[in-house]
Amino acid sequence: MRRTEAVRSLVREARLARENLILPLFACPGEGVRREVSSMPGVFNLSVDEIAREAANAFELGVPGVILFGLPESKDETATGAYAERGVVQEAIRAVRRAVPDMVVIADTCLCEYTSHGHCGVVRGGEVLNDESLELIARTAVSQAEAGADIVAPSAMMDGQVGAIREALDEADFGNVAIMSYAVKYASAFYGPFREAADSTPAFGDRRAYQMDSANAREAIREAELDVMEGADFLMVKPAGPYLDILRTVRDRFDLPLAAYHVSGEYAMLKAAAQRGWIDEKRAMMETLTGIKRAGADVILTYYAVDAARELARR
């Protein structure tokens, strides 16, 4: 049953497809900007015009969607750039929508990229205030929906954020905009390169007070259950690779579409090892993404989306 590729393909259990892939993109101010992230070879901070080109290229290769993150021109304590009508992500959404009308446009809905302190909510006295943050997160989601996002993706891990967003979207007549909740998001060491790309490193402390402890599995079910009750349309596990057991548990427990984020640190490790000739990058990439698919993911957010789509097109 393993002797030839034709037979192996015939009995293959998990099938990774281009339709499973979502490409993360980082929008920044300016025009014609294409600035490589030093810790993520092949990943760039892109101005809005370049975002549109990158999205169109990905779509042509079979990647159905993008998720957009933003680097604003300025930051403040209340993250006004996150919900500004002409904010960088809002402009990127409009640009992608014009360039590739059929592409699925997902907006990351968080405050950390826009706050001067780098945390995902309102800070007072050195503490992140959960309930006071919900209004700003919901306001951000509505602004992204107004710009044309198909899906908003709350990633702050604030309790009640999905319910607050669902209520705000419905009140603003955006009941058809879906919510992809970062329901199970661990406080992970694998986010380091992302924080360089998004300029979102906390000015003090860390995010362990509101993101999940890596030792906890049962808590993942509680977090996912709460988001389902509040109206999430997708669930997500982040990171993917170190938490494949969690991904499988969530898959077995819930019927909602399930996403997994193959995060920046996971990508950077493969890139670094490949650059040193220690691994075959293409094979390692496909093995990694297939493993995430096998564990139960319907959707995989990965910086390898375009490379994987090219490889899948050859098969």
Stockholm file with secondary structure:
# STOCKHOLM 1.0

chainA/1-315         MRRTEAVRSLVREARLARENLILPLFACPGEGVRREVSSMPGVFNLSVDEIAREAANAFELGVPGVILFGLPESKDETATGAYAERGVVQEAIRAVRRAVPDMVVIADTCLCEYTSHGHCGVVRGGEVLNDESLELIARTAVSQAEAGADIVAPSAMMDGQVGAIREALDEADFGNVAIMSYAVKYASAFYGPFREAADSTPAFGDRRAYQMDSANAREAIREAELDVMEGADFLMVKPAGPYLDILRTVRDRFDLPLAAYHVSGEYAMLKAAAQRGWIDEKRAMMETLTGIKRAGADVILTYYAVDAARELARR
#=GR chainA/1-315 SS CCSSHHHHHHTCSCCCCGGGEEEEEEEESSSSCEEECTTSTTCEEEEHHHHHHHHHHHHHTTCCEEEEEECCSCCBTTCHHHHCTTCHHHHHHHHHHHHCTTSEEEEEECSTTTBTTCCSSEEETTEEEHHHHHHHHHHHHHHHHHHTCSEEEECSCCTTHHHHHHHHHHHTTCTTSEEEEEEEEBCCGGGHHHHHHHTCCCSSSCSTTTSBCTTCSHHHHHHHHHHHHHTCSEEEEESSGGGHHHHHHHHHHCCSCEEEEECHHHHHHHHHHHHTTSSCHHHHHHHHHHHHHHHTCSEEEETTHHHHHHHHHHC
#=GC SS_cons         CCSSHHHHHHTCSCCCCGGGEEEEEEEESSSSCEEECTTSTTCEEEEHHHHHHHHHHHHHTTCCEEEEEECCSCCBTTCHHHHCTTCHHHHHHHHHHHHCTTSEEEEEECSTTTBTTCCSSEEETTEEEHHHHHHHHHHHHHHHHHHTCSEEEECSCCTTHHHHHHHHHHHTTCTTSEEEEEEEEBCCGGGHHHHHHHTCCCSSSCSTTTSBCTTCSHHHHHHHHHHHHHTCSEEEEESSGGGHHHHHHHHHHCCSCEEEEECHHHHHHHHHHHHTTSSCHHHHHHHHHHHHHHHTCSEEEETTHHHHHHHHHHC
//
